[in-house]
Amino acid sequence: MSSRTPRTPKSKARGGGAPFIPPKQGINGFESTFRDYSMMFVSGFVAFALAKIQGKIYLPEAFVLPLTIACGCVAAFALLGLYLLNRGTMPPSNDPHSYCANGKKKPALVFLGDSITHQTLSGEFCKMVAKAKQELAIVNCGQNSIATDTVLNERVDWVVACDPKYVSVMIGTNDIKGIYKPEWAEGTIENFSVKEGEITFATFRRNMTSIVANLIKYTDAKIAIHTLPPMGEDLECEANTFIYKANSIIKEVVDRVKSPRVTLIDTFGNLERFLLETTTKEQREKGLKVDNFGDAKVSIALKRLVGMGYDACGEPFGLAIMCDALHLNDTGAKIVADAVVEWIGSS
């Protein structure tokens, strides 16, 4: 199986020099959105102020109040958008940068992944594991929208810098989502400078092979590789045929490694078992499809503003383990957390 080995991780290349501290992750992919909402807010606020202060001079009185309200609503909507964007893109408080900069006071379990791991949009299994394993520092190395290319060429460096005792890897949903619908891959390819300029099953296989190989080579950690969660809860839908293929690749990669330090956690199988035991086929077929997961984003963001849990966010869409047909809810997150805790105990 071919693999692609990136440069020696920065933390290993420095020798006796100053240790490499990973940077704080950025807001990759959302810069233009922040700019658009900022301009909307400034424009709306200026228009609101002008209408309120100068409106009666230049406009018929009957127009002033409606115009003032409309401009104020635009500014308020943009401000809410900026707040939600900031909450959704902010790095985890327990990221690799913070762990390394603060002196690595406990042995680390590093969770490596995408938005399902970042957990500003998904159930928080990292916090669940932290509560169960207080002897470990739980380090969250997840970020919205990234794929295996970014993990291989950048985030493996960040994990290695943590000198982890354990590494839990759940990555590839954005690869497979982009293979399923190529237009969904465009943002990831552009914003994270995917080197091949495309995402395919071949690049996914190669990247996964190299990610595992480099974690074995450059860390002494015990490593758990997760199969990917389903895309939507209809297990027989077209999107999940792509997930089945991806998970067969992940299992093949782990099998070929033949390292006692590497364990497969069948997250898809665990979630599938729960769905089959607690829901009917009819319920799963009626639930929100991943093709329409964007329809749930605003609803979930607003519900999170008032402190609703992810289970409650997913219920109106007919979902049992997900909040939007892509990200896990609290129930799905607990299934992942329980499997990780069991893995740590057995190892």
Solvent accessible surface area in square Angstrom, and as a share of the most:
residue,aa,sasa,rsa
1,M,87,0.39
2,S,79,0.51
3,S,58,0.38
4,R,59,0.22
5,T,82,0.48
6,P,22,0.14
7,R,123,0.45
8,T,64,0.37
9,P,2,0.01
10,K,83,0.35
11,S,33,0.21
12,K,95,0.40
13,A,70,0.54
14,R,117,0.43
15,G,70,0.67
16,G,89,0.85
17,G,48,0.46
18,A,72,0.56
19,P,106,0.67
20,F,18,0.08
21,I,74,0.37
22,P,0,0.00
23,P,70,0.44
24,K,97,0.41
25,Q,15,0.07
26,G,38,0.36
27,I,60,0.31
28,N,46,0.23
29,G,25,0.24
30,F,57,0.24
31,E,89,0.40
32,S,52,0.34
33,T,43,0.25
34,F,40,0.16
35,R,133,0.49
36,D,79,0.41
37,Y,51,0.19
38,S,45,0.29
39,M,123,0.55
40,M,69,0.31
41,F,56,0.23
42,V,86,0.49
43,S,70,0.45
44,G,4,0.04
45,F,109,0.46
46,V,73,0.42
47,A,38,0.29
48,F,63,0.26
49,A,29,0.22
50,L,102,0.51
51,A,6,0.05
52,K,131,0.55
53,I,121,0.61
54,Q,66,0.29
55,G,3,0.03
56,K,146,0.62
57,I,121,0.61
58,Y,167,0.64
59,L,62,0.31
60,P,78,0.49
61,E,132,0.59
62,A,82,0.63
63,F,123,0.51
64,V,13,0.07
65,L,120,0.60
66,P,79,0.50
67,L,75,0.37
68,T,14,0.08
69,I,97,0.49
70,A,53,0.41
71,C,17,0.10
72,G,20,0.20
73,C,78,0.47
74,V,67,0.38
75,A,8,0.06
76,A,62,0.48
77,F,117,0.49
78,A,0,0.00
79,L,97,0.48
80,L,65,0.33
81,G,11,0.10
82,L,33,0.16
83,Y,104,0.39
84,L,44,0.22
85,L,26,0.13
86,N,76,0.39
87,R,128,0.47
88,G,12,0.12
89,T,8,0.05
90,M,77,0.34
91,P,38,0.24
92,P,15,0.09
93,S,102,0.66
94,N,57,0.29
95,D,4,0.02
96,P,3,0.02
97,H,54,0.24
98,S,20,0.13
99,Y,25,0.09
100,C,13,0.08
101,A,53,0.41
102,N,94,0.48
103,G,54,0.52
104,K,73,0.31
105,K,170,0.72
106,K,95,0.40
107,P,70,0.44
108,A,0,0.00
109,L,0,0.00
110,V,0,0.00
111,F,3,0.01
112,L,1,0.00
113,G,0,0.00
114,D,3,0.01
115,S,10,0.06
116,I,2,0.01
117,T,2,0.01
118,H,6,0.03
119,Q,13,0.06
120,T,39,0.22
121,L,68,0.34
122,S,0,0.00
123,G,0,0.00
124,E,46,0.21
125,F,3,0.01
126,C,4,0.02
127,K,134,0.57
128,M,60,0.27
129,V,0,0.00
130,A,37,0.28
131,K,160,0.68
132,A,60,0.46
133,K,35,0.15
134,Q,125,0.55
135,E,102,0.46
136,L,13,0.06
137,A,22,0.17
138,I,15,0.07
139,V,2,0.01
140,N,7,0.03
141,C,2,0.01
142,G,0,0.00
143,Q,6,0.03
144,N,10,0.05
145,S,37,0.24
146,I,0,0.00
147,A,1,0.01
148,T,0,0.00
149,D,7,0.04
150,T,12,0.07
151,V,0,0.00
152,L,2,0.01
153,N,25,0.13
154,E,65,0.29
155,R,4,0.02
156,V,1,0.01
157,D,7,0.04
158,W,13,0.05
159,V,0,0.00
160,V,2,0.01
161,A,3,0.03
162,C,0,0.00
163,D,91,0.47
164,P,7,0.04
165,K,104,0.44
166,Y,16,0.06
167,V,0,0.00
168,S,3,0.02
169,V,1,0.01
170,M,7,0.03
171,I,2,0.01
172,G,0,0.00
173,T,7,0.04
174,N,13,0.06
175,D,3,0.01
176,I,0,0.00
177,K,24,0.10
178,G,3,0.02
179,I,31,0.16
180,Y,29,0.11
181,K,53,0.22
182,P,96,0.60
183,E,99,0.45
184,W,60,0.21
185,A,6,0.04
186,E,113,0.51
187,G,33,0.32
188,T,10,0.06
189,I,42,0.21
190,E,139,0.62
191,N,58,0.30
192,F,20,0.08
193,S,84,0.54
194,V,12,0.07
195,K,133,0.57
196,E,59,0.27
197,G,46,0.44
198,E,96,0.43
199,I,20,0.10
200,T,44,0.26
201,F,35,0.15
202,A,65,0.50
203,T,11,0.06
204,F,0,0.00
205,R,76,0.28
206,R,62,0.23
207,N,3,0.01
208,M,1,0.01
209,T,21,0.12
210,S,1,0.01
211,I,0,0.00
212,V,0,0.00
213,A,46,0.36
214,N,2,0.01
215,L,0,0.00
216,I,43,0.22
217,K,138,0.58
218,Y,29,0.11
219,T,11,0.07
220,D,138,0.71
221,A,0,0.00
222,K,78,0.33
223,I,0,0.00
224,A,0,0.00
225,I,0,0.00
226,H,2,0.01
227,T,0,0.00
228,L,0,0.00
229,P,2,0.01
230,P,2,0.02
231,M,1,0.00
232,G,1,0.01
233,E,4,0.02
234,D,18,0.09
235,L,13,0.06
236,E,130,0.58
237,C,23,0.14
238,E,114,0.51
239,A,1,0.01
240,N,0,0.00
241,T,73,0.43
242,F,47,0.19
243,I,0,0.00
244,Y,93,0.35
245,K,103,0.44
246,A,0,0.00
247,N,7,0.04
248,S,62,0.40
249,I,4,0.02
250,I,0,0.00
251,K,80,0.34
252,E,52,0.23
253,V,2,0.01
254,V,17,0.10
255,D,95,0.49
256,R,139,0.51
257,V,44,0.25
258,K,174,0.74
259,S,26,0.17
260,P,138,0.87
261,R,64,0.23
262,V,17,0.10
263,T,53,0.31
264,L,58,0.29
265,I,12,0.06
266,D,49,0.25
267,T,1,0.01
268,F,10,0.04
269,G,10,0.10
270,N,36,0.19
271,L,0,0.00
272,E,47,0.21
273,R,131,0.48
274,F,61,0.25
275,L,0,0.00
276,L,99,0.49
277,E,128,0.57
278,T,77,0.45
279,T,23,0.14
280,T,77,0.45
281,K,104,0.44
282,E,106,0.48
283,Q,97,0.43
284,R,29,0.10
285,E,77,0.35
286,K,153,0.65
287,G,6,0.05
288,L,29,0.15
289,K,58,0.25
290,V,1,0.01
291,D,55,0.28
292,N,71,0.37
293,F,20,0.08
294,G,38,0.37
295,D,103,0.53
296,A,0,0.00
297,K,107,0.45
298,V,103,0.59
299,S,33,0.21
300,I,9,0.04
301,A,27,0.21
302,L,77,0.38
303,K,41,0.18
304,R,88,0.32
305,L,70,0.35
306,V,116,0.67
307,G,62,0.60
308,M,69,0.31
309,G,31,0.30
310,Y,5,0.02
311,D,45,0.23
312,A,31,0.24
313,C,0,0.00
314,G,0,0.00
315,E,118,0.53
316,P,90,0.57
317,F,46,0.19
318,G,46,0.44
319,L,9,0.05
320,A,31,0.24
321,I,0,0.00
322,M,0,0.00
323,C,0,0.00
324,D,6,0.03
325,A,0,0.00
326,L,10,0.05
327,H,9,0.04
328,L,0,0.00
329,N,2,0.01
330,D,46,0.24
331,T,40,0.23
332,G,0,0.00
333,A,0,0.00
334,K,112,0.47
335,I,32,0.16
336,V,2,0.01
337,A,4,0.03
338,D,72,0.37
339,A,16,0.12
340,V,0,0.00
341,V,42,0.24
342,E,128,0.57
343,W,13,0.05
344,I,14,0.07
345,G,59,0.57
346,S,94,0.60
347,S,53,0.34
